[in-house]
C-alpha cells in the first residue's frame, strides 16, 4: 500500500485482502534515505503518524498491517532510532515488521520479544538450514525468495513444524538474486554498476525493465499442502485498480485448488479467470515453473523455456538439486 492507493483500503478488504504492508520515511534519522526497498514518496508514507492512521483503519476493517524496514543492513547509528520507531508503531496497532538486517532483528527481539517479525525475501532463505537459523534469531514468518522452484519451497516448508511462510505471487519479477544483488537501483544514480532492469524501470514505460505483471497462480496447485501459506502481491508503486484486480484474481484462484483434480485443470481455470479479470490472456509470464500448463489457445503465447519462465532458477544449471534440503552431518557432509 502507498499514499496513492490508501483511499482504496475498503475496496481491497472487500475484495479479500487480509494483510497490508507499507513503508515510511523518518527525516529525523535520514533526510534522504527510506528504510525499505522502495524509494520515493509515491511508495512510502511521510511520517509515523500517517502510517498509524492507515494501520488503525485497516485494523477496524479486520486486516493486519506490516511495516517494511527491509534493507539488507542499516548503520548501527540508526538502530536506536529505528527501534524507537518500531516500538511506537507496535503500540499504535501495527501487527508486524518485515526485516532483513540480522543485528536489527536481534535487537528488536531483545527490546520486545513479542514483536512479530517477518523475514524479508531479501534475507534470501534458500534452504531449510537457513530457515532454521533465522527462526532461531526470532523470525516468526519467512518470505520465500523469488528464485526458488516449487519443489524447493515444499522441501523448506516440510523441514519445520512451524509452517509460517509467505510467497510472492504477483508483479515485479526480476531475474537477479535480490538477497545478494550488488547493483545500484536508485533513480538518476550515475554508476557503472547500475542495474539495467532498474535503469529501464526508472526511465522507460512499464514492461521495458522488470516484468510488472508476472503471476504465480498456476504453481499454487503444487504448493497446496503447505498449510497457512500467505500469498503476497508485490507492487507498491502500481496503480490501485491493478492491485484490486490482483486481489480479486487470487482470491478466486485459491478457491479453484480444492475443485481441480490435476495441475493442468487448475492452470486452465486460472488462465480463463485471468482473461475474465484482466481482460486479456495470461501470456504465460510465470513466476514459478509449472509442470503442466494450459494449452496455447487458452494462454495465447508459447511457454517460456526454463531459463526465462519466471525468474532464472538458480538450480536450473546446477547439479545439486537437493541443496534446498540443507541437512548437514556433524562433519559437514550432506545426509
C-alpha positions in Angstrom: 0.0 0.0 0.0 1.2 3.6 -0.6 -0.1 7.1 -0.4 -1.9 6.9 -3.8 -3.7 3.7 -3.1 -4.7 4.2 0.6 -8.1 5.5 -0.5 -8.9 2.1 -1.8 -8.3 0.3 1.5 -12.0 -0.5 2.0 -12.2 -1.9 -1.6 -9.1 -4.0 -1.0 -10.5 -5.6 2.1 -13.9 -6.2 0.5 -12.1 -7.9 -2.4 -10.5 -10.3 0.0 -7.2 -8.8 1.2 -6.4 -9.7 4.8 -3.0 -8.1 5.3 -1.2 -4.9 4.1 2.4 -3.8 4.1 3.8 -0.4 3.7 7.0 1.7 4.0 7.6 5.1 5.6 10.2 7.9 6.0 11.6 9.4 9.1 13.6 12.5 8.1 15.0 12.8 11.6 17.0 9.7 11.0 18.0 10.5 7.4 17.0 13.4 5.2 17.5 11.3 2.1 17.0 7.6 2.7 13.9 5.5 3.1 14.0 2.4 5.3 12.9 -0.2 2.8 13.4 -1.5 -0.7 11.2 1.1 -2.3 12.3 4.7 -2.8 10.3 7.9 -3.3 7.2 9.5 -1.9 4.7 7.5 -4.1 5.7 4.2 -2.5 6.2 5.5 1.1 4.3 7.4 3.8 5.8 10.6 5.1 5.6 10.0 8.8 4.9 7.6 11.6 1.6 9.4 12.2 0.4 8.8 8.6 1.4 5.1 8.9 -0.5 4.7 12.2 -3.6 6.3 10.7 -3.7 3.8 7.9 -3.0 0.8 10.2 -5.8 1.8 12.6 -8.2 2.0 9.7 -7.1 -1.4 8.5 -7.5 -2.9 12.0 -11.1 -1.6 12.1 -11.7 -3.4 8.8 -10.3 -6.6 10.3 -7.0 -6.5 8.5 -3.4 -6.7 9.7 -0.7 -4.2 8.8 3.1 -4.7 8.5 5.8 -2.1 8.1 8.8 -2.8 5.8 12.2 -2.0 7.2 13.9 -4.4 4.9 17.2 -3.1 3.6 19.9 -5.7 3.9 21.6 -3.8 6.7 21.5 -0.4 8.4 24.2 1.7 10.0 24.4 0.9 13.7 24.0 4.6 14.5 20.4 4.2 13.1 19.4 1.3 15.2 18.2 3.1 18.4 16.1 5.4 16.3 14.6 2.6 14.2 13.9 0.6 17.4 12.1 3.6 18.9 10.0 3.9 15.7 9.1 0.2 15.8 8.0 0.4 19.4 5.8 3.4 18.6 4.3 1.6 15.6 3.7 -1.6 17.5 2.0 0.3 20.4 -0.1 2.1 17.8 -1.6 -1.1 16.2 1.0 -2.3 13.6 0.9 -6.1 13.7 4.4 -6.9 12.4 7.6 -5.8 10.8 9.3 -7.0 7.6 13.1 -7.0 8.3 16.3 -8.4 6.8 19.1 -7.0 8.9 20.2 -9.7 11.4 21.5 -7.2 14.0 18.3 -5.3 13.9 16.2 -8.4 14.3 18.2 -9.5 17.4 18.0 -6.0 19.0 14.3 -5.8 18.3 13.6 -9.1 19.9 15.6 -8.1 22.9 13.7 -4.9 23.2 10.3 -6.7 22.9 10.2 -10.5 22.5 6.6 -10.3 21.5 7.2 -8.4 18.3 6.1 -10.3 15.2 9.0 -10.3 12.7 8.5 -11.3 9.1 11.9 -12.1 7.5 12.0 -10.3 4.1 12.7 -12.2 0.9 15.9 -10.0 0.7 17.4 -12.2 3.5 17.4 -14.9 0.8 16.5 -18.1 2.6 17.4 -20.7 0.0 17.3 -23.9 2.2 16.0 -25.4 5.4 19.1 -24.7 7.5 18.9 -21.0 6.7 15.2 -21.1 7.6 16.0 -22.7 11.0 18.8 -20.2 11.6 16.5 -17.2 11.2 13.8 -18.9 13.2 16.4 -19.1 16.0 17.1 -15.4 15.8 13.4 -14.7 16.2 11.8 -14.6 12.8 8.1 -15.5 13.1 7.4 -15.8 9.4 9.7 -16.2 6.4 9.1 -14.8 2.9 10.4 -17.2 0.3 12.8 -15.7 -2.2 11.5 -15.4 -5.8 14.3 -17.6 -7.1 13.0 -20.9 -5.5 11.2 -23.6 -7.6 8.0 -25.2 -6.2 9.8 -28.4 -5.2 12.4 -26.4 -3.2 9.7 -24.4 -1.5 8.0 -27.6 -0.4 11.2 -29.1 1.0 11.9 -26.0 3.1 8.3 -25.8 4.3 8.3 -29.5 5.2 11.5 -29.1 7.2 9.8 -27.3 10.0 6.7 -27.9 12.2 6.3 -24.2 12.3 5.0 -23.6 8.8 4.6 -19.8 8.7 5.8 -18.8 5.3 4.9 -16.2 2.7 5.1 -16.5 -1.1 5.3 -13.6 -3.6 2.8 -14.4 -6.3 2.4 -11.3 -8.5 4.2 -8.4 -10.1 7.7 -7.1 -10.2 9.6 -10.1 -11.5 13.4 -9.6 -11.6 15.9 -12.2 -12.9 18.5 -11.4 -10.3 19.1 -12.8 -6.8 17.9 -9.9 -4.8 19.4 -11.0 -1.5 22.9 -10.9 -2.9 22.4 -8.3 -5.6 25.2 -5.6 -5.7 23.7 -3.5 -8.4 22.7 0.1 -7.8 19.0 0.8 -8.1 18.4 4.4 -7.4 16.8 6.7 -10.0 19.3 9.1 -11.5 22.3 7.4 -9.9 25.4 7.6 -12.0 27.3 4.3 -11.6 29.0 1.7 -13.8 27.3 -0.8 -11.6 23.7 0.4 -12.3 21.1 -2.4 -12.7 19.9 -2.5 -16.2 16.5 -3.6 -15.1 16.2 -0.8 -12.6 17.5 1.8 -15.1 14.9 0.7 -17.7 12.2 0.7 -15.0 13.1 4.2 -13.9 13.4 5.8 -17.3 11.1 3.8 -19.7 7.4 2.8 -19.7 6.3 -0.3 -17.7 7.3 -3.5 -19.3 10.8 -2.5 -20.6 12.6 -3.5 -17.4 11.0 -5.5 -14.7 8.1 -7.7 -15.7 5.4 -6.0 -13.7 2.6 -8.4 -14.5 4.2 -11.8 -13.7 2.0 -14.3 -11.9 2.5 -17.3 -9.7 -1.1 -18.6 -9.6 -0.6 -21.9 -11.5 2.2 -23.0 -9.1 -0.2 -22.9 -6.1 -1.7 -26.3 -7.0 1.7 -28.0 -6.4 2.0 -26.0 -3.1 -1.5 -26.8 -1.8 -0.2 -29.0 1.0 1.6 -26.1 2.7 -0.7 -25.1 5.5 -1.2 -21.4 6.2 0.9 -20.2 3.3 0.4 -16.4 3.0 0.2 -15.0 -0.6 1.9 -11.7 -1.2 1.1 -9.3 -4.0 4.1 -7.1 -4.8 3.9 -3.7 -6.4 3.6 -0.8 -4.0 4.2 1.5 -7.0 1.4 0.1 -9.1 -1.9 1.7 -9.6 -4.7 0.8 -7.2 -7.0 -0.6 -9.9 -4.4 -3.1 -10.9 -3.8 -4.2 -7.3 -7.6 -4.5 -6.8 -7.7 -6.9 -9.8 -4.8 -8.9 -8.4 -6.6 -9.4 -5.1 -9.8 -10.4 -6.8 -8.0 -12.8 -9.2 -6.0 -14.6 -6.4 -9.0 -14.8 -4.1 -10.9 -16.7 -6.7 -7.9 -18.7 -8.0 -7.3 -20.1 -4.5 -10.8 -21.4 -4.5 -10.1 -23.5 -7.6 -7.5 -25.6 -5.8 -9.9 -27.8 -4.0 -12.1 -28.4 -7.0 -9.3 -29.2 -9.5 -8.1 -32.8 -9.9 -4.9 -32.0 -11.8 -2.3 -29.3 -12.2 -3.4 -28.9 -15.9 -7.0 -28.5 -15.0 -6.1 -25.9 -12.3 -3.9 -24.0 -14.8 -6.8 -23.9 -17.3 -9.1 -22.5 -14.7 -6.6 -19.8 -13.7 -5.9 -18.9 -17.4 -9.6 -18.5 -18.0 -10.0 -16.4 -14.8 -7.1 -14.2 -15.9 -8.9 -13.3 -19.1 -12.1 -12.6 -17.2 -10.5 -10.4 -14.5 -7.8 -8.6 -16.5 -9.4 -8.6 -19.9 -6.6 -10.4 -21.7 -5.0 -13.8 -22.0 -2.4 -14.6 -19.3 0.6 -14.8 -21.7 2.4 -17.3 -19.5 4.5 -14.8 -17.6 5.0 -17.4 -14.9 6.7 -16.6 -11.6 7.4 -20.2 -10.8 7.9 -23.2 -13.1 4.8 -25.3 -13.7 4.8 -28.9 -14.9 1.6 -28.9 -16.9 0.5 -25.6 -18.4 -2.8 -24.8 -20.2 -2.9 -25.1 -24.0 -1.7 -22.2 -26.1 -5.3 -21.5 -27.3 -6.1 -20.6 -23.7 -3.0 -18.6 -22.9 -2.2 -17.2 -26.3 1.6 -17.5 -26.0 4.2 -20.2 -26.2 5.5 -21.4 -22.9 8.8 -19.7 -22.0 11.8 -22.0 -21.5 13.2 -22.9 -18.1 15.7 -20.1 -18.2 13.1 -17.4 -18.7 9.9 -18.9 -17.4 9.6 -16.8 -14.4 12.8 -15.7 -12.6 16.0 -17.5 -13.6 16.0 -20.5 -11.3 19.3 -20.9 -9.5 19.2 -24.7 -9.6 18.4 -24.8 -13.3 22.0 -25.0 -14.4 23.4 -26.7 -11.3 23.7 -30.4 -10.4 22.8 -30.3 -6.7 19.0 -30.3 -6.8 18.6 -31.3 -3.2 20.6 -28.4 -1.7 17.3 -26.8 -0.6 17.0 -29.6 2.0 20.2 -28.2 3.6 20.7 -31.0 6.0 24.4 -31.4 7.0 26.0 -34.0 9.3 28.4 -33.2 12.1 31.4 -33.4 9.7 29.6 -31.1 7.2 28.7 -33.9 4.8 25.2 -34.0 3.3 23.0 -36.7 4.8 
